[in-house]
């Protein structure tokens, strides 16, 4: 007998000699776990039967029926997602004869749990394919995968809510999760390569799962929570960051739960990075002075904007905004869009124009401080003194091709990227190049630096940078805005 053929038969012969009737696939899966970890997996089949009740269980407890599974999951997963889980379990090759009654055997359930909790991407491929409706001639439809992702994400969001694992977030005071689910499903599916006929091979599915580990993570989370299987050695999965100090009673946030699922892993600290609301036009009005005071020296921040056409976009900066005429930040900064598509645009390596904030004054009749949020190029000192001494806040790009610009009147801006912002390779973020702002939120992400807390009572950005004021005075620029400060608390305006 050929050596490789002898290897195939060896495990069965050994198990027979030892009196073990487990099939080879089951033995292989059991070997992934330590003895104390096998207890919750071995007991999962009986627990599901008990939870479903005798009427739903059927078949004298020998098989797990679809009705039994639905009875256990109806408050967290939709009927369609439960059916997908059932199909994945039923598709498992347990190395034994298939029961004609069509239920899931104890061995099939164990192997399914093992592949989800401890399996590789190779083990996940057949499960995802089965949950997407199966393959025909080795091909699976990308549309079917998108539908599976929508069901999976909806179940994850619903389970987070039902289990109370919201980390301080209030879904009833946040954006539309149903719309967010569709955007996130489309973003995840966009990484999948497919043919012109919207079909993809099993090899493409494997590559896709390797590049998008969040799909496997969501499946693992749902399996643990819905089926009640927790390994004692596995810490609980945390999908959302902690939310602190947010006045939910007065706020209707632009953020939704699927957006958090997408953005949190993009941040340097991932889901362990706490979020706190620093500024919202809904709560704080359209005050540019208040906006700058909320951003400066507050640690890393994430800005989220919505224009009047419903496009949502923003950027993450990796360190505190500082008022100074130099570029700041590092390669962890990025721009992103939320609607109509969910995408992140990271550093290209072309230049180091990550973020910029300068506060100053350009002589104007109304004397207002002009502050802009946009992608800029490096300007030499002489150019600053000539015409760009007014306030600037931005990220990446080069002159006249601004990734994001928020004008000084706080109601208008523009996003010019022809064709791309060179620092982040981002396209036009807004619906139109010149957009009208509808809402803006600034979230602090991470702990604020204690040594850089703002001085109480200083509301004006004019107090923030004496060096810039000196530069402007040397340039002959009169500080007209000194007379337009917001009054201190207790002062008459």
C-alpha positions as CSV (number, residue, x, y, z in Angstrom):
1,X,0.0,0.0,0.0
2,X,1.2,3.5,-0.9
3,X,2.5,5.5,2.2
4,X,0.0,8.4,1.8
5,X,-2.9,6.0,1.6
6,X,-1.7,4.2,4.7
7,X,-1.8,7.6,6.5
8,X,-5.4,8.0,5.6
9,X,-6.4,4.8,7.2
10,X,-4.2,4.9,10.2
11,X,-6.3,7.1,12.5
12,X,-9.4,4.9,12.1
13,X,-7.4,1.7,12.8
14,X,-5.9,3.3,16.0
15,X,-9.2,4.4,17.2
16,X,-10.7,1.0,16.6
17,X,-7.9,-0.7,18.6
18,X,-8.5,1.7,21.5
19,X,-12.2,1.1,21.5
20,X,-12.9,4.7,20.5
21,X,-15.9,5.0,18.1
22,X,-15.4,8.7,17.2
23,X,-14.9,9.4,13.5
24,X,-11.6,10.7,12.2
25,X,-13.0,14.3,11.6
26,X,-14.4,14.4,15.1
27,X,-11.1,13.1,16.7
28,X,-9.2,15.8,14.8
29,X,-11.5,18.5,16.1
30,X,-11.4,17.3,19.7
31,X,-7.7,17.4,19.6
32,X,-7.8,21.2,19.3
33,X,-9.1,21.6,22.8
34,X,-7.8,20.9,26.3
35,X,-9.9,18.5,28.5
36,X,-11.6,21.3,30.5
37,X,-12.5,23.1,27.3
38,X,-14.4,20.1,25.9
39,X,-17.2,20.3,28.6
40,X,-19.1,23.3,27.1
41,X,-18.8,21.9,23.6
42,X,-19.9,18.4,24.6
43,X,-22.9,19.8,26.4
44,X,-24.0,22.2,23.7
45,X,-26.2,19.7,21.9
46,X,-28.2,18.8,25.0
47,X,-28.5,22.4,26.1
48,X,-30.0,23.5,22.8
49,X,-32.5,20.6,23.0
50,X,-33.4,21.6,26.6
51,X,-33.7,25.3,25.7
52,X,-35.9,24.5,22.6
53,X,-38.3,22.3,24.6
54,X,-39.5,18.8,23.9
55,X,-42.0,19.8,21.1
56,X,-39.4,21.7,19.1
57,X,-36.6,19.2,19.7
58,X,-38.2,16.2,18.0
59,X,-36.5,12.9,16.9
60,X,-36.1,11.7,20.5
61,X,-33.2,14.0,21.0
62,X,-31.0,12.4,18.5
63,X,-31.1,15.2,16.0
64,X,-31.2,19.0,16.3
65,X,-34.0,20.3,14.1
66,X,-34.3,23.8,12.4
67,X,-37.3,24.5,14.6
68,X,-35.3,23.7,17.7
69,X,-32.5,26.0,16.7
70,X,-35.0,28.8,15.9
71,X,-36.6,28.4,19.3
72,X,-33.2,29.1,20.9
73,X,-32.2,32.0,18.7
74,X,-35.4,33.9,17.9
75,X,-34.7,36.9,20.2
76,X,-31.2,37.6,18.8
77,X,-31.0,36.2,15.2
78,X,-33.5,36.5,12.4
79,X,-35.2,33.4,11.0
80,X,-33.1,33.7,7.9
81,X,-29.8,33.9,9.9
82,X,-30.8,30.9,12.0
83,X,-31.5,29.0,8.8
84,X,-28.0,29.9,7.6
85,X,-26.5,28.6,10.8
86,X,-28.5,25.4,10.5
87,X,-27.3,24.9,6.9
88,X,-23.7,25.4,7.9
89,X,-24.1,22.8,10.7
90,X,-25.9,20.3,8.4
91,X,-23.2,20.7,5.7
92,X,-20.5,19.4,8.0
93,X,-18.9,16.1,7.0
94,X,-18.7,14.3,10.3
95,X,-17.3,11.1,8.7
96,X,-20.5,9.2,9.4
97,X,-23.6,8.3,7.5
98,X,-26.0,11.3,6.9
99,X,-29.3,10.9,8.7
100,X,-32.2,10.9,6.2
101,X,-34.4,13.0,8.5
102,X,-32.3,16.1,7.7
103,X,-31.4,17.2,11.2
104,X,-28.0,18.1,12.7
105,X,-26.2,15.3,14.6
106,X,-24.3,15.8,17.8
107,X,-21.0,15.2,15.9
108,X,-21.9,17.8,13.2
109,X,-22.7,20.4,15.9
110,X,-19.4,19.7,17.6
111,X,-17.4,20.0,14.4
112,X,-19.2,23.2,13.5
113,X,-18.4,24.7,16.9
114,X,-14.8,23.6,16.7
115,X,-14.3,25.1,13.2
116,X,-15.8,28.4,14.2
117,X,-14.0,28.7,17.5
118,X,-10.6,27.2,16.7
119,X,-10.6,26.6,13.0
120,X,-8.5,28.3,10.3
121,X,-9.7,30.3,7.4
122,X,-9.7,27.0,5.4
123,X,-12.2,25.6,7.9
124,X,-14.4,28.8,7.6
125,X,-14.7,28.7,3.8
126,X,-17.2,25.8,3.6
127,X,-19.3,27.3,6.4
128,X,-19.5,30.7,4.8
129,X,-20.3,29.1,1.5
130,X,-23.1,27.0,3.0
131,X,-24.5,30.0,4.8
132,X,-24.5,31.9,1.5
133,X,-26.6,29.4,-0.2
134,X,-24.0,26.9,-1.3
135,X,-21.7,26.6,-4.4
136,X,-22.6,25.6,-7.9
137,X,-19.8,24.1,-10.0
138,X,-17.3,25.5,-7.4
139,X,-18.6,29.0,-7.6
140,X,-20.7,31.1,-5.2
141,X,-22.6,34.3,-6.0
142,X,-21.2,37.6,-4.6
143,X,-24.8,38.8,-4.2
144,X,-25.6,35.8,-2.0
145,X,-22.5,36.6,0.1
146,X,-23.7,40.2,0.6
147,X,-27.1,38.9,1.7
148,X,-25.4,36.6,4.2
149,X,-23.3,39.5,5.5
150,X,-26.4,41.6,6.0
151,X,-28.1,38.8,8.0
152,X,-24.9,38.2,10.0
153,X,-24.3,41.9,10.9
154,X,-28.0,42.4,11.8
155,X,-27.8,39.5,14.2
156,X,-24.6,40.8,15.7
157,X,-26.1,44.2,16.3
158,X,-29.3,42.7,17.7
159,X,-27.3,40.4,20.0
160,X,-25.2,43.3,21.3
161,X,-28.4,45.1,22.2
162,X,-30.1,42.0,23.7
163,X,-27.1,41.1,25.7
164,X,-26.5,44.7,27.0
165,X,-23.0,44.7,25.6
166,X,-23.2,48.3,24.4
167,X,-20.3,49.8,26.4
168,X,-22.2,52.9,27.2
169,X,-23.7,53.5,23.7
170,X,-27.4,54.2,23.3
171,X,-28.8,52.9,20.0
172,X,-32.0,54.8,20.4
173,X,-30.1,58.0,20.3
174,X,-27.8,57.1,17.4
175,X,-28.1,56.7,13.6
176,X,-30.0,54.1,11.7
177,X,-28.4,50.7,12.3
178,X,-30.4,49.1,9.5
179,X,-28.8,51.4,6.9
180,X,-25.4,51.0,8.6
181,X,-25.7,47.3,8.3
182,X,-26.2,47.5,4.5
183,X,-23.2,49.9,4.2
184,X,-20.9,47.7,6.3
185,X,-22.0,44.6,4.4
186,X,-21.3,46.3,1.1
187,X,-17.9,47.4,2.4
188,X,-16.9,43.9,3.5
189,X,-18.1,42.3,0.2
190,X,-16.2,45.0,-1.8
191,X,-12.9,43.2,-0.8
192,X,-14.1,40.0,-2.5
193,X,-12.9,39.4,-6.1
194,X,-15.5,38.1,-8.5
195,X,-16.1,37.5,-12.2
196,X,-18.1,39.7,-14.5
197,X,-21.0,37.3,-13.7
198,X,-20.8,38.2,-10.0
199,X,-19.4,34.7,-9.2
200,X,-16.3,33.9,-7.1
201,X,-14.4,30.7,-6.6
202,X,-13.8,29.0,-3.3
203,X,-10.1,30.1,-3.6
204,X,-11.3,33.7,-3.8
205,X,-13.5,33.2,-0.8
206,X,-10.5,31.9,1.1
207,X,-8.4,34.9,0.1
208,X,-11.3,37.3,1.1
209,X,-11.7,35.8,4.5
210,X,-7.9,36.1,5.1
211,X,-8.0,39.8,4.2
212,X,-11.2,40.5,6.2
213,X,-10.9,38.7,9.6
214,X,-13.8,40.6,10.9
215,X,-16.2,38.2,9.1
216,X,-14.8,35.3,11.1
217,X,-14.9,37.4,14.3
218,X,-18.6,38.2,13.8
219,X,-19.4,34.6,13.2
220,X,-17.5,33.6,16.3
221,X,-19.2,36.2,18.4
222,X,-22.7,35.2,17.2
223,X,-21.9,31.5,17.8
224,X,-20.8,32.1,21.3
225,X,-23.7,34.3,22.3
226,X,-26.6,32.7,20.4
227,X,-25.6,29.1,21.1
228,X,-24.3,29.8,24.6
229,X,-20.8,28.2,24.1
230,X,-18.1,29.9,26.0
231,X,-14.6,28.4,26.4
232,X,-13.2,29.0,29.9
233,X,-9.8,29.9,28.4
234,X,-11.3,32.5,26.0
235,X,-11.9,36.0,27.3
236,X,-15.2,37.6,26.2
237,X,-15.2,39.2,22.8
238,X,-15.6,43.0,22.9
239,X,-16.8,44.5,19.6
240,X,-17.6,48.0,20.7
241,X,-15.3,50.7,22.3
242,X,-16.3,52.2,25.6
243,X,-18.3,55.4,25.4
244,X,-17.8,58.0,28.1
245,X,-19.3,61.3,29.2
246,X,-21.9,61.7,26.5
247,X,-25.1,63.6,27.1
248,X,-27.4,61.1,25.4
249,X,-30.6,62.8,26.6
250,X,-29.9,65.8,24.4
251,X,-28.1,64.1,21.5
252,X,-29.0,62.3,18.3
253,X,-25.6,61.2,17.1
254,X,-24.4,60.7,13.6
255,X,-22.7,57.5,14.7
256,X,-24.5,54.1,14.5
257,X,-23.4,50.7,15.8
258,X,-22.3,49.2,12.5
259,X,-20.1,52.3,11.9
260,X,-18.5,51.7,15.3
261,X,-17.9,48.1,14.3
262,X,-16.1,49.4,11.2
263,X,-14.2,52.3,12.6
264,X,-13.0,51.0,16.0
265,X,-10.6,48.4,14.6
266,X,-9.1,51.1,12.3
267,X,-7.9,53.1,15.4
268,X,-4.5,52.4,16.9
269,X,-6.0,51.0,20.1
270,X,-8.9,49.2,18.4
271,X,-11.9,48.4,20.5
272,X,-10.0,49.1,23.7
273,X,-9.9,52.8,22.9
274,X,-12.6,54.8,24.7
275,X,-14.6,57.4,22.9
276,X,-16.0,60.7,24.3
277,X,-18.0,63.4,22.6
278,X,-16.1,66.7,22.4
279,X,-18.2,68.7,20.1
280,X,-21.6,68.5,18.3
281,X,-23.4,71.1,16.3
282,X,-26.6,69.8,17.7
283,X,-25.5,70.5,21.3
284,X,-23.0,73.3,20.9
285,X,-24.2,75.3,17.9
286,X,-22.2,76.6,15.0
287,X,-19.4,78.3,16.9
288,X,-16.0,77.9,15.3
289,X,-14.3,79.1,18.5
290,X,-16.1,76.4,20.5
291,X,-15.1,73.8,17.9
292,X,-11.4,74.7,18.1
293,X,-11.5,74.9,21.8
294,X,-12.9,71.4,21.8
295,X,-10.2,69.9,19.6
296,X,-7.0,71.5,20.8
297,X,-4.9,69.5,23.3
298,X,-7.5,66.8,23.7
299,X,-5.6,63.8,22.3
300,X,-6.5,61.9,19.2
301,X,-9.8,62.9,17.7
302,X,-12.2,61.7,15.0
303,X,-14.3,64.2,13.1
304,X,-17.6,63.1,11.4
305,X,-19.4,65.4,9.0
306,X,-22.7,65.2,7.1
307,X,-23.5,67.6,4.2
308,X,-27.0,68.6,3.1
309,X,-27.1,65.9,0.5
310,X,-26.7,63.2,3.2
311,X,-23.1,62.3,2.4
312,X,-21.1,61.5,5.6
313,X,-17.3,61.6,5.8
314,X,-14.5,62.6,8.2
315,X,-11.0,62.0,9.4
316,X,-9.0,60.6,12.3
317,X,-6.0,62.4,13.7
318,X,-3.5,60.4,15.8
319,X,-2.4,63.1,18.2
320,X,-3.7,66.3,19.8
321,X,-4.4,69.3,17.5
322,X,-1.9,72.0,18.3
323,X,-2.1,75.6,17.0
324,X,1.3,76.1,15.3
325,X,2.5,76.7,11.7
326,X,3.9,73.2,11.2
327,X,2.4,69.9,10.0
328,X,1.6,67.4,12.8
329,X,0.6,63.8,13.2
330,X,1.9,60.6,11.8
331,X,1.0,57.8,9.4
332,X,-1.8,56.6,11.6
333,X,-4.0,59.5,10.5
334,X,-6.6,58.7,7.8
335,X,-9.7,60.0,6.0
336,X,-12.9,58.1,5.5
337,X,-16.4,58.1,4.0
338,X,-19.5,56.7,5.5
339,X,-22.2,57.4,3.0
340,X,-22.9,56.6,0.2
341,X,-20.1,54.0,0.7
342,X,-18.1,53.0,3.7
343,X,-14.3,53.3,3.0
344,X,-11.1,54.3,4.8
345,X,-8.2,56.1,3.0
346,X,-4.9,55.7,4.7
347,X,-1.5,57.3,4.3
348,X,0.2,56.8,0.9
349,X,3.8,57.7,1.9
350,X,3.8,60.5,-0.7
351,X,4.4,63.3,1.8
352,X,4.1,64.0,5.6
353,X,1.1,66.4,5.4
354,X,-0.9,64.5,8.0
355,X,-2.7,67.3,9.8
356,X,-2.3,71.0,10.3
357,X,-3.8,73.6,12.6
358,X,-2.9,77.3,12.6
359,X,-4.8,80.2,14.1
360,X,-4.3,83.7,13.0
361,X,-5.8,86.7,11.3
362,X,-6.1,87.9,7.7
363,X,-7.2,91.5,7.5
364,X,-10.9,91.5,6.6
365,X,-13.7,94.1,7.0
366,X,-15.6,91.9,9.4
367,X,-12.5,91.0,11.5
368,X,-13.6,87.5,12.1
369,X,-11.1,84.7,12.6
370,X,-11.0,82.4,9.6
371,X,-10.5,78.8,10.4
372,X,-10.4,76.1,7.8
373,X,-10.4,72.3,7.9
374,X,-8.9,70.9,4.8
375,X,-6.0,69.1,3.1
376,X,-3.2,71.5,2.4
377,X,0.4,71.6,1.0
378,X,3.5,72.8,2.8
379,X,3.6,76.6,2.6
380,X,6.9,78.4,3.3
381,X,6.9,81.2,6.0
382,X,7.0,84.0,3.4
383,X,3.8,82.6,1.9
384,X,2.1,82.4,5.2
385,X,2.9,86.1,5.9
386,X,1.8,87.1,2.5
387,X,-1.7,85.8,2.4
388,X,-2.3,82.7,4.5
389,X,-1.9,84.0,8.1
390,X,-5.5,83.2,8.8
391,X,-6.4,80.0,10.7
392,X,-5.9,76.6,9.1
393,X,-6.8,73.1,10.2
394,X,-6.3,70.2,7.9
395,X,-5.1,66.8,6.8
396,X,-2.9,66.0,3.8
397,X,-3.0,66.9,0.2
398,X,-1.5,69.8,-1.7
399,X,-2.4,73.4,-2.5
400,X,-5.7,73.9,-4.4
401,X,-6.6,70.2,-4.1
402,X,-8.0,70.1,-0.6
403,X,-9.4,66.8,0.7
404,X,-11.6,68.5,3.2
405,X,-12.3,72.3,3.8
406,X,-14.6,73.7,6.4
407,X,-15.0,77.4,5.8
408,X,-14.9,80.1,8.5
409,X,-18.6,80.8,8.4
410,X,-19.0,77.2,9.6
411,X,-21.8,76.5,7.1
412,X,-19.9,75.8,3.9
413,X,-16.8,73.8,2.8
414,X,-15.4,71.9,-0.1
415,X,-13.7,68.7,-1.0
416,X,-11.5,68.9,-4.0
417,X,-9.5,65.8,-5.0
418,X,-8.6,65.7,-8.7
419,X,-8.5,62.8,-8.9
420,X,-7.2,61.9,-5.5
421,X,-5.8,63.5,-2.4
422,X,-2.1,62.6,-2.6
423,X,-1.5,62.1,1.1
424,X,-4.4,59.7,1.7
425,X,-5.4,58.7,-1.8
426,X,-9.0,59.8,-1.0
427,X,-11.5,60.9,-3.7
428,X,-14.0,63.7,-3.3
429,X,-15.7,63.0,0.0
430,X,-18.8,65.2,-0.2
431,X,-21.7,65.1,-2.7
432,X,-20.5,68.2,-4.4
433,X,-17.1,69.9,-4.4
434,X,-18.6,72.9,-2.6
435,X,-20.9,71.5,0.1
436,X,-23.2,72.9,2.7
437,X,-22.6,71.5,6.2
438,X,-25.6,69.9,7.9
439,X,-24.0,68.4,11.1
440,X,-20.6,67.9,12.6
441,X,-19.4,65.8,15.5
442,X,-15.9,65.6,17.1
443,X,-15.1,62.5,19.2
444,X,-12.1,62.2,21.4
445,X,-10.7,58.6,21.0
446,X,-8.3,57.6,23.7
447,X,-7.3,59.2,27.0
448,X,-6.6,62.9,26.8
449,X,-3.1,63.9,27.8
450,X,-3.3,65.1,31.4
451,X,-0.4,67.6,31.0
452,X,-2.2,69.3,28.1
453,X,-5.6,69.9,29.6
454,X,-7.1,73.2,28.6
455,X,-6.9,76.2,31.0
456,X,-10.4,76.9,32.4
457,X,-12.0,80.1,31.2
458,X,-10.1,80.4,27.9
459,X,-12.8,80.2,25.3
460,X,-11.1,82.0,22.4
461,X,-8.6,80.4,20.1
462,X,-6.7,83.7,20.3
463,X,-5.5,82.6,23.8
464,X,-4.1,79.4,22.5
465,X,-0.9,80.4,20.7
466,X,1.0,83.6,21.6
467,X,3.8,82.6,19.2
468,X,1.3,82.8,16.2
469,X,0.1,86.2,17.5
470,X,3.6,87.5,17.6
471,X,4.2,86.3,14.0
472,X,1.1,88.1,12.8
473,X,2.0,91.3,14.6
474,X,5.5,91.3,13.0
475,X,3.8,90.8,9.7
476,X,1.7,94.0,10.3
477,X,-1.5,92.1,10.8
478,X,-3.9,93.8,13.2
479,X,-5.7,91.5,15.5
480,X,-9.2,92.8,14.8
481,X,-10.7,89.6,16.4
482,X,-9.4,90.6,19.8
483,X,-12.6,92.7,20.1
484,X,-14.8,89.8,19.1
485,X,-13.9,87.3,21.8
486,X,-16.6,85.3,23.5
487,X,-17.2,86.9,26.9
488,X,-15.8,85.1,30.0
489,X,-18.3,83.5,32.3
490,X,-19.7,86.2,34.6
491,X,-18.7,89.0,32.2
492,X,-21.1,91.2,30.3
493,X,-21.0,90.5,26.5
